[in-house]
């Protein structure tokens, strides 16, 4: 499975988990993720972009109470 196919599959799985049913036709991967995120009440966050970022340096966001 290619990287793009994996992204497509994960986006479809996320759609089903959040919205139920099948995702809209014609939307794949990042487009589908954009639709999910743009219509949600998720708090904004700043992405970390660094070629030196290691997995051990990443911590999850604080849990909402």
HELIX and SHEET records of a PDB file:
HELIX    1   1 UNK A    3  UNK A   19  1                                  17    
HELIX    2   2 UNK A   29  UNK A   38  1                                  10    
HELIX    3   3 UNK A   55  UNK A   57  5                                   3    
END                                                                             
